[in-house]
Amino acid sequence: MEFLENQPIYMQIADIFCENILMQNWKINERIPSVRDVAVQMEVNPNTAMRAFVYLQEKEIIFNKRGIGYFVAEQGYEKALDLRRAEFIEKDLPVVMKTMKLLDITCNEMERLYKQLQ
């Protein structure tokens, strides 16, 4: 798998997990791939994969059933949504707004352009 240079790999793995939860590929209380499976599939060190699991567990998006594996937490969808929204508002939105201002694109025009892409 190709990873971006400007973000830690474990955070990129965590983003992929959040995306799977938000797209409901992984449902509440559903078992997710193991650390070992993720490490093999994404071609990363198991310690790197484990850091993603620990991060998501700290954010209460996933939880561990000892001896069984990791599962999507009861509030995992909402927590993943909150996390991704906060990251978007902090990192992506300022860039989008600056670009819109530089190109003299209004919010209404942006909405119209977005609808054309769908």
C-alpha positions as CSV (number, residue, x, y, z in Angstrom):
1,M,0.0,0.0,0.0
2,E,1.2,3.5,-0.7
3,F,1.3,5.9,2.2
4,L,1.6,9.6,2.3
5,E,4.8,11.1,3.5
6,N,3.3,14.0,5.5
7,Q,1.3,11.9,8.0
8,P,2.3,9.0,10.3
9,I,1.4,5.6,8.8
10,Y,-0.5,4.5,11.9
11,M,-2.7,7.6,11.5
12,Q,-3.4,6.8,7.9
13,I,-4.4,3.3,9.0
14,A,-6.7,4.8,11.6
15,D,-8.3,7.0,8.9
16,I,-8.9,3.9,6.8
17,F,-10.6,2.2,9.8
18,C,-12.8,5.3,10.4
19,E,-13.7,5.4,6.7
20,N,-14.8,1.7,6.9
21,I,-16.9,2.5,10.0
22,L,-18.5,5.6,8.5
23,M,-19.3,3.8,5.2
24,Q,-20.8,1.1,7.5
25,N,-18.5,-1.6,6.0
26,W,-17.9,-2.4,9.7
27,K,-21.0,-2.2,11.9
28,I,-21.4,-1.6,15.6
29,N,-20.1,-4.6,17.7
30,E,-18.7,-6.3,14.6
31,R,-15.3,-7.8,14.8
32,I,-12.7,-6.0,12.7
33,P,-9.5,-7.5,11.1
34,S,-6.7,-8.4,13.6
35,V,-3.5,-6.5,14.1
36,R,-1.6,-9.2,12.3
37,D,-4.1,-9.3,9.4
38,V,-3.9,-5.5,9.0
39,A,-0.1,-5.5,9.1
40,V,0.1,-8.2,6.4
41,Q,-2.6,-6.6,4.2
42,M,-1.1,-3.1,4.4
43,E,2.5,-4.3,4.4
44,V,3.5,-2.6,7.6
45,N,5.2,-3.6,10.8
46,P,2.8,-5.1,13.3
47,N,3.9,-2.4,15.8
48,T,2.7,0.3,13.4
49,A,-0.7,-1.5,13.0
50,M,-0.9,-1.8,16.7
51,R,-0.4,1.9,17.2
52,A,-3.5,2.5,15.0
53,F,-5.5,0.1,17.1
54,V,-4.4,1.7,20.4
55,Y,-5.1,5.2,19.0
56,L,-8.7,4.2,17.9
57,Q,-9.2,2.4,21.3
58,E,-8.2,5.6,23.1
59,K,-10.7,7.5,21.0
60,E,-13.4,4.9,21.9
61,I,-14.0,4.0,18.3
62,I,-13.0,0.3,18.8
63,F,-12.6,-1.9,21.8
64,N,-10.8,-5.1,22.6
65,K,-12.3,-8.4,23.8
66,R,-9.3,-10.0,25.3
67,G,-8.5,-13.3,23.5
68,I,-11.1,-12.7,20.9
69,G,-10.2,-9.5,19.0
70,Y,-11.1,-5.9,18.3
71,F,-14.7,-4.7,17.6
72,V,-16.4,-1.5,16.6
73,A,-17.5,0.2,19.8
74,E,-21.2,1.0,20.6
75,Q,-20.5,4.7,19.9
76,G,-17.9,3.9,17.3
77,Y,-19.8,5.5,14.4
78,E,-20.4,8.8,16.2
79,K,-16.9,8.9,17.6
80,A,-15.4,8.3,14.2
81,L,-17.7,11.0,12.7
82,D,-16.7,13.5,15.4
83,L,-13.0,12.7,14.9
84,R,-13.1,13.0,11.1
85,R,-15.2,16.2,11.2
86,A,-12.7,17.8,13.7
87,E,-9.8,16.8,11.4
88,F,-11.5,18.2,8.4
89,I,-12.3,21.5,10.1
90,E,-8.8,21.8,11.4
91,K,-6.8,20.7,8.4
92,D,-8.8,20.6,5.1
93,L,-11.3,23.4,5.5
94,P,-8.8,26.2,5.9
95,V,-7.1,25.1,2.6
96,V,-10.4,24.8,0.8
97,M,-11.6,28.3,2.0
98,K,-8.3,29.9,1.1
99,T,-8.4,28.4,-2.4
100,M,-12.0,29.5,-2.8
101,K,-11.0,33.0,-1.8
102,L,-8.0,33.1,-4.2
103,L,-10.1,31.8,-7.1
104,D,-13.1,34.0,-6.2
105,I,-15.5,31.1,-5.8
106,T,-18.5,31.6,-3.6
107,C,-20.1,29.0,-1.4
108,N,-23.2,28.9,-3.7
109,E,-20.9,28.4,-6.7
110,M,-19.0,25.6,-4.8
111,E,-22.3,23.9,-4.0
112,R,-23.4,24.1,-7.6
113,L,-20.1,22.7,-8.8
114,Y,-20.2,19.9,-6.3
115,K,-23.7,18.9,-7.4
116,Q,-22.5,18.7,-11.0
117,L,-19.8,16.2,-10.0
118,Q,-22.3,13.8,-8.5
